[in-house]
Amino acid sequence: GVSHVHVYNVDLHSKEMQDVLQAFREEEFITRHDWSDKASGGYTTRKTYEHAKWAAQTDCALRTRGIYDFALFSDVDEVAVG
């Protein structure tokens, strides 16, 4: 099963989605990383989408290495089937 999720938020989530994410944060199931233009000083939106995605994946890999056995890097519109 999944024990923890890291969410890199670029401020594209609706109010309803923010509420759902907050409920999961309160359960300590997710860690939210503010990946917005403001928080990154423009770094995550000044470059291409692929560049920002690569930076988020690298950040997550470095933050979590040695903590988890597996990692899945996915966009919100991708579905993992196992």
C-alpha positions as CSV (number, residue, x, y, z in Angstrom):
1,G,0.0,0.0,0.0
2,V,0.9,3.6,-0.1
3,S,2.2,5.0,3.1
4,H,2.8,8.7,2.2
5,V,2.4,11.1,-0.7
6,H,4.3,14.2,-1.6
7,V,2.3,16.8,-3.5
8,Y,4.0,19.6,-5.4
9,N,1.4,22.3,-5.7
10,V,1.8,25.0,-8.4
11,D,-1.5,26.7,-7.3
12,L,-3.5,25.1,-10.0
13,H,-5.8,23.3,-7.6
14,S,-9.4,24.4,-7.1
15,K,-10.7,25.3,-3.7
16,E,-12.4,21.9,-3.5
17,M,-9.2,20.1,-4.2
18,Q,-7.3,22.3,-1.7
19,D,-9.9,21.2,0.9
20,V,-9.3,17.5,0.1
21,L,-5.6,18.0,0.3
22,Q,-5.9,19.7,3.6
23,A,-7.9,16.8,5.0
24,F,-5.1,14.4,4.0
25,R,-2.4,16.7,5.5
26,E,-4.3,16.7,8.8
27,E,-4.1,12.9,8.7
28,E,-0.3,13.2,7.9
29,F,-0.8,11.2,4.7
30,I,0.5,13.9,2.4
31,T,3.2,16.5,2.5
32,R,2.5,19.5,0.4
33,H,5.3,21.4,-1.2
34,D,4.6,24.9,-2.4
35,W,5.9,24.8,-5.9
36,S,4.1,28.1,-6.9
37,D,5.6,30.9,-8.9
38,K,5.7,33.1,-5.7
39,A,7.3,30.5,-3.5
40,S,10.0,29.6,-6.0
41,G,10.7,33.2,-7.1
42,G,9.4,32.4,-10.5
43,Y,11.7,29.4,-11.0
44,T,8.9,26.8,-11.4
45,T,6.9,28.8,-13.9
46,R,9.5,30.8,-15.7
47,K,10.9,27.7,-17.4
48,T,8.9,25.1,-19.4
49,Y,6.5,22.7,-17.8
50,E,8.8,19.8,-18.4
51,H,11.7,21.7,-16.7
52,A,9.5,22.5,-13.7
53,K,8.3,18.8,-13.5
54,W,11.9,17.6,-13.7
55,A,12.9,19.9,-10.9
56,A,10.0,18.7,-8.7
57,Q,10.9,15.1,-9.3
58,T,14.5,15.7,-8.5
59,D,13.6,17.6,-5.3
60,C,11.3,14.7,-4.2
61,A,13.9,12.1,-4.9
62,L,16.5,13.9,-2.9
63,R,14.1,14.7,0.0
64,T,12.9,11.1,0.3
65,R,15.9,8.9,-0.6
66,G,16.6,6.3,2.1
67,I,13.1,6.8,3.6
68,Y,10.9,4.8,1.3
69,D,11.5,1.6,-0.7
70,F,9.6,2.9,-3.8
71,A,8.6,6.1,-5.4
72,L,6.1,6.9,-8.2
73,F,6.4,10.2,-10.0
74,S,3.1,11.1,-11.7
75,D,1.0,13.9,-12.9
76,V,-2.6,14.4,-11.6
77,D,-4.0,13.2,-14.9
78,E,-2.0,9.9,-14.9
79,V,-3.4,6.8,-13.2
80,A,-1.3,4.0,-11.8
81,V,-2.7,0.6,-12.2
82,G,-1.2,-2.3,-10.3
